[in-house]
Structures are given as C-alpha cells and as structure tokens.
Amino acid sequence: MNPMPPGRPLTWYERLFLAIARPLSEVSTGYSVSFDEEIVRQHGLKGLMRFGRATSEAFNAMQKTFGVETSNLLAGFSSFFNGCEYCAWGHIYALALLYFERTGKLYPIDETETRELMMRPDTEVLAELKQRLEAVEPEHARLLLRQYELRKMEGPITGDEDRLLVRSIALYEWVNECSIVSEAPAPPMNPIAKKKDLMAKYNEARGPERAARAARAQAAAAAATNAAPAS
C-alpha cells in the first residue's frame, strides 16, 4: 500500500463511505471497529479494501487450522504483545463469548483484564497465562507460549503450525499499526457480537468476578497510599 500523508483529515467522500460502511458492518457481523478511520487516513479507500481482503484471508487460514476460538486467542495475544489494547480486548472478548456459548463456563481470561495485564512484565504475564490455561485449555497454553517464543526467538521455524503462528504475528503487527490509535473497550471481533442476549448473560456471569477484582485493586491502592511516607 502507498501510505497517505500522516494525520491528514479525511475527505468528504471518505467520511461518507465510513458513515455508510459502519452500520452495514453492524448488521452483517454485529460490530464495527473504530480504527477503520485510521486505515483510510493512512492508506485511502482502496487501501482499506485491500486491507480487508488480506486480513480476512490470513484470519481464515488461521481458523481453518486452529478453529475460531483459538484463532481469536492468537489474534488477541499477538495484539497484546504489540501493545494494542483495543484488538487484544476485542479478540479475547470474542473468544470468551464463544467459549461461554459452547461450554456454559467462563474463560480463564477476562477481556477487561487486558490493561492491567499489559502493565506487567512479559515473563509475569506468560506465567499467569500458563497457570490459568494449562488446567482447562492446555492446547491454548501451548500455542500461546509457542507464538510468543517465535516472536522473540531467532531459531528455525519448524513445520506448518509454526509458519501459521508466524503469519499470525506478522498479520497483527500490520493491523496494529492502525488499530493502536483506538482505545478499549472494543466490541467482540466475531459475528457472535450479533447475539446480544448471550453477551448480556456472559457479562452478568462475569459480574461477581469483576467486582471482586475491583475490590482487591481498590484495597491494594488504599494500602499503598497508607504505606507511603508523609511528605
């Protein structure tokens, strides 16, 4: 893609296109993303079309091999380690809804934890993810750790699975160049977003866990304030 001037204002026809495209996306997939404006700003409308085709092709290849839940996991944490909270939130949210619909249980990672996890060192995050996932979704834990290893390592890529994991990393490095300008929360980035009743049940089920986590954070902040020396 030939980049457009950075930070440029959108033309009237670009704004009109987005004003039409977003509601259509809401109807067809259940959601729209806010970083479409940045894609248009950087690459123009033709670039947006090419962007959509290329990302769909890559994500469909991931889903064909890994399935929809695992593909959202890999997309979420590829974005997470790129520092894009918006896409990390959106794909983890989609995964959690898909998992909740399939099992009736809560996925071990809540999308609303994204920002707090991003504040931690990578090694600590990986240990936390491994601890949470190995008991219930060991294949998720294995693939996440391997994806991160491939991101950091300089050694050889082994087999088709590794090649697809590398493709997932490259895809979201590209996507996140535009999406990183958007702020969470994000919608679930899957057509499951059309199931509003399911989303309501899921968020209701998450309520006690989220309230307990918020209470712990508040208590920790109060303790830190009380322990700080008086100035």
C-alpha positions in Angstrom: 0.0 0.0 0.0 1.2 3.5 -0.7 0.8 5.5 2.5 -1.2 8.7 2.6 0.2 11.8 4.5 0.1 11.0 8.2 -2.5 12.8 10.3 -4.4 14.2 7.3 -8.1 15.0 7.5 -10.4 12.6 5.7 -12.1 13.8 2.5 -15.9 14.2 2.4 -16.3 11.0 0.4 -14.1 9.0 2.8 -16.2 10.2 5.7 -19.4 9.4 3.8 -18.1 5.9 3.0 -17.4 5.2 6.7 -20.8 6.6 7.7 -22.4 4.0 5.4 -19.9 1.1 6.0 -20.1 1.1 9.8 -23.9 0.4 10.1 -23.6 -2.2 7.3 -20.9 -3.9 9.3 -23.0 -3.8 12.4 -25.8 -5.6 10.6 -23.6 -8.2 8.8 -21.1 -9.0 11.6 -22.7 -7.5 14.8 -19.9 -5.0 15.3 -17.7 -2.3 13.6 -14.2 -1.1 14.6 -13.1 2.4 15.3 -9.7 2.2 13.6 -11.2 2.0 10.1 -10.8 5.8 10.0 -7.0 5.4 10.7 -6.7 2.8 7.9 -8.4 5.2 5.5 -6.2 8.1 6.7 -3.1 6.1 6.2 -4.0 4.1 3.0 -7.1 5.6 1.4 -10.3 3.7 0.5 -8.5 1.4 -2.0 -6.1 0.6 0.8 -9.0 -0.2 3.2 -10.4 -2.7 0.7 -7.0 -4.4 0.2 -6.6 -4.4 4.0 -9.9 -6.1 4.5 -9.2 -8.8 1.9 -5.7 -9.5 3.2 -6.7 -9.7 6.8 -9.7 -11.9 6.1 -7.6 -14.3 4.0 -5.0 -14.6 6.8 -7.5 -15.0 9.6 -9.5 -17.6 7.6 -6.3 -19.6 7.2 -5.8 -19.4 11.0 -9.4 -20.6 11.6 -9.1 -23.5 9.2 -6.1 -24.8 11.1 -6.8 -23.7 14.7 -10.5 -23.2 14.9 -12.4 -20.0 15.7 -11.7 -19.9 19.4 -8.0 -20.5 19.2 -7.6 -18.1 16.3 -9.2 -15.3 18.4 -6.8 -16.2 21.3 -3.8 -15.9 19.0 -5.1 -12.7 17.4 -5.7 -11.3 20.9 -2.3 -12.0 22.3 -0.4 -11.1 19.1 -2.1 -7.7 19.5 -1.5 -7.7 23.3 2.3 -8.1 22.9 2.2 -5.4 20.2 0.7 -3.0 22.8 -2.7 -2.8 21.1 -5.2 -3.0 23.9 -8.2 -2.4 21.5 -7.6 -5.5 19.4 -6.5 -7.6 22.4 -9.7 -6.7 24.2 -11.9 -7.4 21.1 -10.4 -10.8 20.2 -10.3 -12.0 23.8 -13.9 -10.8 24.3 -14.9 -12.8 21.2 -13.1 -15.9 22.5 -14.7 -15.6 25.9 -18.2 -15.4 24.3 -17.6 -18.3 22.0 -16.3 -20.4 24.9 -19.2 -19.4 27.2 -21.7 -20.3 24.5 -20.0 -23.7 23.9 -19.3 -24.7 27.5 -21.6 -22.5 29.7 -18.4 -21.7 31.6 -16.3 -18.5 31.9 -13.0 -18.5 30.0 -10.0 -18.2 32.4 -9.1 -14.8 31.0 -11.5 -11.8 31.1 -11.1 -9.2 28.4 -11.5 -6.5 31.0 -8.2 -7.6 32.5 -6.3 -6.6 29.3 -5.0 -3.2 30.6 -3.9 -4.5 34.0 -2.0 -7.4 32.4 -0.3 -5.0 29.9 1.2 -3.2 32.9 3.2 -6.3 33.9 6.4 -7.7 32.5 6.1 -10.2 29.7 7.5 -13.0 31.8 5.0 -12.5 34.5 2.1 -12.3 32.0 3.2 -15.6 30.4 3.5 -17.3 33.7 0.0 -16.1 34.6 -1.5 -17.3 31.3 0.2 -20.6 31.6 -1.1 -21.2 35.1 -4.6 -20.2 34.2 -4.9 -22.1 31.0 -3.0 -25.4 31.4 -5.6 -27.0 33.6 -8.6 -26.2 31.4 -7.3 -25.5 27.9 -3.7 -26.9 27.7 -3.6 -26.5 23.9 -4.3 -22.8 24.3 -1.4 -22.5 26.7 0.9 -24.4 24.4 0.1 -22.3 21.3 0.3 -19.0 23.2 3.7 -19.9 24.6 4.9 -21.1 21.2 3.6 -17.9 19.5 5.5 -15.8 22.0 8.6 -17.9 21.6 8.5 -17.4 17.8 8.1 -13.7 18.3 11.3 -13.5 20.3 13.5 -16.3 19.0 16.0 -16.3 16.2 16.0 -20.1 15.7 14.4 -22.1 13.0 10.7 -22.4 12.2 9.5 -26.0 12.3 6.5 -27.2 10.3 3.3 -25.7 9.1 2.0 -24.8 12.5 5.0 -22.6 13.2 4.6 -20.9 9.8 1.0 -20.1 10.6 1.9 -18.8 14.0 4.5 -16.5 12.4 1.8 -15.4 10.0 -0.5 -14.5 12.9 2.3 -12.4 14.4 3.0 -10.6 11.1 -0.7 -10.0 10.4 -1.3 -8.2 13.7 1.9 -6.2 13.5 0.4 -4.8 10.3 -3.2 -4.4 11.7 -2.0 -2.9 14.9 -0.2 -0.1 13.1 -3.7 1.4 12.6 -5.6 -0.2 15.5 -3.3 1.0 18.2 -4.8 4.5 17.9 -8.1 3.2 19.2 -8.8 2.9 22.9 -10.5 0.0 24.6 -13.1 -1.2 25.3 -13.6 -2.9 22.0 -16.5 -4.9 20.6 -16.2 -8.7 20.4 -14.5 -9.1 17.0 -16.6 -12.0 15.7 -20.1 -12.4 14.4 -21.1 -13.7 17.8 -21.4 -10.0 18.6 -24.8 -10.2 17.0 -26.0 -12.4 19.9 -26.9 -9.6 22.3 -28.7 -11.9 24.7 -25.6 -14.1 25.0 -23.4 -11.1 25.6 -25.8 -9.9 28.4 -25.7 -13.4 30.1 -21.9 -13.5 29.8 -21.4 -10.1 31.3 -23.9 -10.9 34.1 -21.9 -14.2 34.8 -18.7 -12.2 34.9 -20.1 -9.7 37.4 -19.1 -11.2 40.7 -15.5 -12.0 39.5 -15.1 -8.4 38.2 -16.5 -6.9 41.4 -14.1 -9.0 43.5 -11.1 -8.0 41.3 -12.1 -4.3 41.5 -12.4 -4.6 45.3 -8.9 -6.1 45.5 -7.4 -3.4 43.4 -9.1 -0.7 45.5 -7.8 -2.3 48.7 -4.3 -2.6 47.3 -4.4 1.1 46.2 -5.5 2.2 49.7 -2.8 0.1 51.3 -0.2 1.7 49.1 -1.5 5.1 49.9 -1.4 4.4 53.6 2.1 3.0 53.4 3.5 6.0 51.5 5.6 8.3 53.8 4.1 11.6 54.6 5.7 14.5 52.6 
